[in-house]
């Protein structure tokens, strides 16, 4: 609701003061301050009246005459003539002062609503992982489409963003979630990132579902008994009565996704689930799948120029269309691959990078990443390699610089140059806030380190 809408809704709500039936005017029902009162009121109309009364009482402290007119006209239900007689005013004077009083009351309610919304939005946003991107390229149509499905009542209850690694699924999910939260359609939000250990084959197929249940119960039903049936019953009841947006990020296998769908569809509506996955959902599924394709050439060119500018690669910023097309021809429109190649140009000639990638005759994106990562690894300084090698030990939300120093054993004077080097090569993601930076790695970077550098097996 916008302020202009409230200017129309407040007079309607005042006129409906005496109607406490369920069919009463609900023009203020969208306000969070009304929804808060509803938790303690017997009906929506009673909650609306309490919010209006609170506003009139606050108005009493600022403008007693205006509060007296509103109380007489709407709380006591007196006519304009009766109010004029009681206050020794003319009817025109009462009408004029009533209009002014309603404007003042509307402003007070808007100020209250704004404060509540800011607090609620902050509470929701802090439950999300820090964003790992600054700009998304070529994504607006996808954002609008996903917002449409997530905010419409009813089906689908499960929406999946499908695409290969590095295509931007997590970033898109984050952008969509942050765009939806200020609408306050969902009363809560929960983000589960499936870690590599959850998908390395050491857990049974339903382990991710069990992890989701455990985490959601802890978040939504902390007082529930430990038995499986009561936990799931509480979880289902809560999700059915409290609209919640749940993001499950980084599903990699068909088994991961299929084991979740039945449960998620049962729990959904009005709650909704947003998945990011590398595999398409079954055709018979009631879920909706948005398949992310590679960036088109214009969006890829924007990404290349922006990344070059961010890294102060002045030689690459004015790159000709022909150079951009060369990069695009080798890497395709995969955002992570484009960023990695741009980062490599800080130490290697672009033509050598492209010639090397072309000579490798890479036909699959996985092989392309492996080749780029090996180029990037060999181009790093020893301290950069040391720091990057320990990053698979980092938590999903990333680690602070002091933790990185303790884990890597690097002295402080070597730590920051190494961090800068890895960030410039797109091998570290900067997370957190201006006041508290954290650093993490993309799932593909982590997979490369585990299997190619540290030699941790992907499966036992």
N, C-alpha and C positions, 0 to 999 in steps of 0.2 A: 504494500500500500504506500502510495506517495502522499505528500502533504496535501496536494490538491484533492485527492480522494477523501482524505480525512475531513477536509472542510465541508464536504457534502455529507459524510457519514455521521458526524457528531450531531448536527441538528436532527437527523432522522432518529438517532439513538435516543436523544432527549425526548422527542415526541413519543417514543415507544416505551417510556419509563414504566408506565403502569402495566404493561403487557408482559407478564412473567411466564407465559406459556412457551413451550418448546418451539412454537411457530413464530415467536416474536422476531422482530427485525434483528438480523445478524450482521449488520454493516460494519461493526467493529470487531468481528470475530477473528479477523486476520491479525490483529494487534497482539504482539507477544505479551503486553501487559494484561490483556484480557485473558489470554491463555494461561497465564500464571494464576490469575484469580480463579479461573475455572477449576483448578485443583482443589479449591476450598469452598466453592460455591455449589448450591444444589442444581443450578441450571446455567446455561449460557447467558440468558437474559439477566440473571442475578449477578453474574460475573461482570457483565457490561455495566450494569447499574453501579456496582461497587467501584469500578474504574472511574466512572463519571463523578461519583460522589467524592472519591479521593481527589479528583481534579478540582472540584468545586471547593473542597476544604482547603486545598493549596491556594486557590484563587482568593479565598477569604482573607488570607494573610497579605495579599498584594492589593486587592481591590474589593473591600467588603461590600460596597454597593452592588457591584456586578454579581458577586456570589449570592447576595440576598435575592436579587431578581431571579436568578436561575433556580434557586431553592424554592421560591414561591411558585414559579411557573411550572416547574417540572417535577420536583420532589414532592411538593405539597399539592400539585395538580390544580392550582388556581388559575383562573382566566386572566387575560390581560386587564380587563376592567377591575377585577377584584384586586389584582396586584397594584394597579394604579391607585386605587382607593386606599389600600393599606400603606403605601409608601408616599402618599400625597403627591403623586405625579400625574401628568396627563397620559392618555393612552399612547400618543405619539412618542412621548418621552420614554415610556416603558419599552416600546418596540425598538426605538433607536438604541437604548442601553442594552436591551437583550441581544441585539445583533452584535454589539461590541463585546458583550460578555461571552458570547459563543465563540467569537474570534479569539479572545484571550484564552478561553478554556481549550480550544483546539490547539493553540500554540503550546500550552502547558502539557497536554497529552502527547503532542509530537515530541517535545523535549524528553519526556519520560520514556517514550517508545524508542527514541534514538539511543538513549543511554543503555537501555536493556538490550537492544540489538547489538550494539558494539560489544557489550560484555559477552553475550551469547556467541557472537561470531568469533571472538577471541578464544573462548572455551572450545569451540569446534576446531578452529584452525590449529591450535597447539596439539591436537591429536593426530595431525598429519605429519608424515616425514618431511623434512626440509626439501624444497624443490631443488632439482639438480640442473635446471636449465634457466636461461635468461629469456630467450626468445624461442618460439616454435614457428616453424616455417611451413606454409601451405596447410595449416591445420584448421582454419576457421570453420570450413564447411563440416568437418568431422566434429568439432566442438558443438556446433549448433545441433547437429543430428543426434549426438549422444545426450545432450541436455534435453532434447525433445522426448526421447524415450525414457529417460530417468525421471522426468518430472510429470509425465502423463499418468493419471490414475490407472490402475489395473495393469494388465500384461503389456510388455514382458516384464517379469520380475528379475530376470537375469540378463545382463547385457555383457557381451564379451568384445574386447578389442584384440584382434587376431593379427599376428604378423611375425616376421622373422626377427631374430635378435638384432638390436641396434636400430630398429626402425622408428622408435619413439613411442612405444606403447605406454610405458610408465609415465613419461612426460605428458602425454595426452590425457591419461587418466587423472593425473594431478591437476592439470589445467581445468578439466571439466568439473572435478570435485570442488575446486576453489571457486569456480563460477556459480555453482549451484548453492553452496552454503549460504550466501547472503539472501537467498530467497526464503530460507527458513521453512522449506517444505519438509526437511528431515530434522528431527529433534536431536539426533545423535549421528556421529560418523565414526567409523572404525576402519583402520587400514592394516591389513595383514600382508607382509612381504614374505613370500615363500623363500626361505634361504636355500643355498646350494645343498646343505646337509639334508634338507627335507626331500630332495629329489635325486639323491645320488644312488638310489637303489638299495640303501641299507634299511629302509623303512618299508612296511607293507603298503599296498596301494591306498588304503583308507587312512594312512597316517596324517595326511594333510587335513582331512575332514576332522579327525580327532583333535588335531592342533587348533583348528578353527573353533571347534566346540569349546575347548578348554579356554582359549583366549576370550571368546565372546561371553562365556559364562562368567569369567572373572571380571569382565568389563560391565556386563549388563545385569547379571544375577549373582552378585558376590555373596549373598546370604544363602544360596541354594545348597541343599544337602549334596553329598558327594556321589550318590547313586546316579547311574547313567540316565535312567528314565526320568527322574525328577529334574535333572539338569537340563535335559533336552526339552522337557515339557515347559519349564520356566523360560528357556530361551525362545521357544516357538511362540509362547504367549506374549512375551515382551516384544518380539519383532512384529507380531500381528497387531499389537496395540500401540506401539511407539515407533513411528516411522523412522527408520535408521538406514543410512547409506553405508554399505559395507564394500570396501575395495579389497579384492584378493589379487595381489600382484605377483607376476613372475611364475605362472604355471607353465611348465615346459613340455610335459608329456600328455599323451591322450589319456593315460590311466589317471594322472593327476586330475584332469578336468572331468572325466566321466564319473569318477567316484564322488564328485561334489554335487552334480547337477540335481539328482533326485532330492537331496536334502535342501538345497538352496531354493528350488522351486516350491517345496513345501513350506518353507519359512517366509517366502517373499510375499509382498503385497500386504500392507502398504510399504513395507521395507523393500529396498532394492539392492541388488548385488551387481557390482561392476568388476569384471575379471580382465586381466591381461594374460594372454596365453599365446603360445607359438603354434597351437594346433586348432584347426577348425572344430567347432562343436558338431555333434552328430546332427544329421539332416532332420531327424525326427524330433529333435529337441525343441521345446517351446521358447528357448532363449533366443535372443537376437545377437547376431555376430556382425561386427564392423571390421572388415578386412582392410588393414593398412597396406597400401602399396608404396613403392619408393617415391621420393619426391620428384615432381616434374622438374625439368631443367631450369625454369625461372626461379623456383623456390630453392633449388640446389645452389644456383648462382648467388642468391641472396645469403644463403648460409655460408658459402665460401668467403664472400666479401666481409661478412660480419665477423666470422672467426678470424680472418686475417687482420682485421682492424683491432679486435680484442687483444691479439697477440703482438700488435705493432709490427706485423710483417709487411712493411711498406712496399716491398717489391711485388707482393702478390695482390695488394688491394686494388691496383688499377689493371688487374689481369684482363686480357682481351677475351672476347667471347670464344675465340678459338682455344685458348688455354683452359677456360672453364669447361668447354666441351670435351677436351682431352681428359680432364679429371673425371668428368661425369661418365665418359665412355668406359673408363677403367673401373670406377667404384660403383657406378650406378647412382641412384638417388637415395642411398642409405645414409641417414644423417651421421651415425657414429663413424662410418668408414670415411666420409668426407672430412669430418673433424680430425680424425687421426692422420689423414694424408696432409691436411693443412699444417698440423702440428709438426709433422716430420720435415716440412720445408724449412724449419728453423735451423736444421743442421745438415740436410741433404739437398742437393739440387733437385728441383721438381722433375726435370726431365729424367733424371736417374731413377727417381721413385716410380714414375709412370712406366718407364722402359722395363724396369725390374718386374713390376706387377704384370705387365703385358707379356713378358717373356715367360713368366711362370705358367701361363695358359690356365688361369684359374677359372673354373666353371661354376663353383658354388660359393655362396657367401661365407660359409664356414671356413673354407680354404682361403678366401680373400682375407678374412680377419686374421687368420693364423699367420699369413705371410706379412701383413702389415704390422702385426704385433711383434714378430721377430725382427723386422726392420727397426721398429721403435725401441725394442729392448737393446739391440746392439748399438744404438745411437746414444744410449743413456750414459751418464757419468757413473762411476762406481758407487757414489753415494745415492744417486737416483735409483740404481738397481737395488741397493740395499733397502731403501725405504719402500720401494714398490713391492719387493719380495715379501715383506711382512704384512701387506695390506689384506690378504685373505683372512687374517686373524681379526680384522676390524668388524665391529657390529654393523648391522644393516643401516643404522642411522649415521654411521661414520664415527670417527674418533677425533679427539681434540689433539692439538699439536703436542702437548706435554705427554699424552699417551703414545703418540707416534715416536717421540724421542725415546721413551722408556722401552718400547717394543723393538725399535731398530738399533738402539745403542749409539746413535749418532750424536755427537756434540751439537749444542745449539747453533754454533756458527756454521755448521754444515747442514743442519736440518732445514732451515728456511730456503737456502738455494736449491735443495733437493725438492722441496715442496713446489717451489716456483717452476722448476724444470718439468716436473710431472704434470702440473696443471696446464702448462703451456703445450704439452704434447697430448692433452686430452686423455691422460692416463689416470688422473685424479679428478674426482668430482667435488666441487666446493659446495658444502651444505651449511646449514645453520644460519645464524644471523650476523649482522655487522659486529655485534658485541661478542658472539661466541661462534667461531668458525669450527666446523667439523669437516673431515675429509673422508671420502669413500671411493669405491671403484664401481664401474659398470659391471654387470653380471658377466659379460663376455670377457672383460679384462681379468676378472677374478678367475674365470674358467681357464684362460690361457696361463695364468700364473700357477694355478694348482696342477695342471696337467703337463705343461711344457717346461716350467722353470723349477717348481718345487717337487714335481712328480708325485703329487697326491692323486690317487686313483679317483676317477669319477664314480666308479662302482667297485665293490669288493671283489 
